[in-house]
Amino acid sequence: MSSTELKAKVTDTKPWWKYGYVWFLISGPLLVIIAGVITIYLAVSRPDPVVDENYYQHGIEINKTLDAERDSMAPAGQARNHAATGIKPQQK
């Protein structure tokens, strides 16, 4: 080992917190811990809404509404298919 290397080792006596790489390495896990604490706070302070007791009945009503809309669009769908394929739709 040369004398300049020895002097560099001896003169480099800064405390650990004065090195930028130390803070760079600490910042990653610290940010994850902070994000975890925020996530736990949000999960505890804002509970999920309760599912409606009549969810099944509401689903049936929604399906009836969608079926009615689909039936009202049937002529437009038949015309579109006729224009695309050239096959004339059958009358019901």
C-alpha positions as CSV (number, residue, x, y, z in Angstrom):
1,M,0.0,0.0,0.0
2,S,1.4,3.4,-1.0
3,S,1.6,6.4,1.3
4,T,-1.1,8.3,-0.6
5,E,-3.6,5.4,-0.2
6,L,-2.8,5.3,3.5
7,K,-3.3,9.1,3.8
8,A,-6.6,8.8,2.0
9,K,-7.8,6.2,4.4
10,V,-6.7,8.1,7.4
11,T,-8.0,11.5,6.3
12,D,-11.5,10.1,5.3
13,T,-13.0,10.2,8.8
14,K,-16.4,11.8,8.2
15,P,-19.3,10.4,10.2
16,W,-21.6,8.0,8.4
17,W,-24.5,10.4,8.0
18,K,-22.4,12.8,5.9
19,Y,-22.2,10.3,3.0
20,G,-24.9,10.7,0.3
21,Y,-24.9,7.0,-0.6
22,V,-25.9,6.1,3.0
23,W,-29.0,8.3,2.8
24,F,-29.7,6.9,-0.7
25,L,-29.7,3.4,0.6
26,I,-31.8,4.3,3.7
27,S,-34.4,6.3,1.7
28,G,-35.8,3.2,-0.2
29,P,-36.8,1.1,2.8
30,L,-37.9,4.3,4.7
31,L,-40.3,5.3,1.9
32,V,-41.8,1.8,1.9
33,I,-42.4,2.0,5.6
34,I,-44.0,5.4,5.3
35,A,-46.2,4.2,2.4
36,G,-47.2,1.1,4.5
37,V,-48.2,3.3,7.4
38,I,-50.3,5.6,5.1
39,T,-52.0,2.5,3.6
40,I,-52.9,1.1,7.0
41,Y,-54.3,4.5,8.1
42,L,-56.4,4.7,5.0
43,A,-57.7,1.1,5.3
44,V,-58.7,1.7,9.0
45,S,-60.1,5.2,8.7
46,R,-62.2,4.5,5.5
47,P,-64.0,1.2,5.7
48,D,-65.5,-0.4,2.7
49,P,-69.2,0.2,2.2
50,V,-71.6,-2.6,3.1
51,V,-73.1,-4.6,0.3
52,D,-76.8,-4.0,-0.1
53,E,-78.9,-6.8,1.3
54,N,-81.0,-6.9,-1.8
55,Y,-78.1,-7.1,-4.2
56,Y,-79.5,-10.1,-6.0
57,Q,-82.9,-8.4,-6.6
58,H,-81.1,-5.3,-7.9
59,G,-79.1,-7.4,-10.3
60,I,-82.3,-9.0,-11.7
61,E,-83.8,-5.5,-12.2
62,I,-80.6,-4.4,-14.0
63,N,-80.7,-7.4,-16.3
64,K,-84.4,-6.7,-17.2
65,T,-83.5,-3.2,-18.1
66,L,-80.6,-4.3,-20.2
67,D,-82.8,-6.9,-22.0
68,A,-85.4,-4.3,-22.8
69,E,-82.7,-2.0,-24.3
70,R,-81.2,-4.9,-26.3
71,D,-84.7,-5.8,-27.6
72,S,-85.3,-2.2,-28.7
73,M,-82.0,-2.2,-30.6
74,A,-82.8,-5.5,-32.5
75,P,-83.9,-3.8,-35.8
76,A,-80.7,-1.7,-35.9
77,G,-78.6,-4.8,-35.2
78,Q,-80.3,-6.8,-38.0
79,A,-79.8,-3.9,-40.4
80,R,-76.2,-3.7,-39.5
81,N,-75.7,-7.4,-40.0
82,H,-77.6,-7.3,-43.4
83,A,-75.3,-4.5,-44.6
84,A,-72.2,-6.4,-43.5
85,T,-73.1,-9.8,-44.8
86,G,-75.6,-9.3,-47.5
87,I,-77.9,-11.9,-45.8
88,K,-81.4,-10.6,-45.4
89,P,-82.7,-11.1,-41.8
90,Q,-85.6,-13.4,-41.1
91,Q,-88.8,-11.9,-39.9
92,K,-90.2,-13.2,-36.6
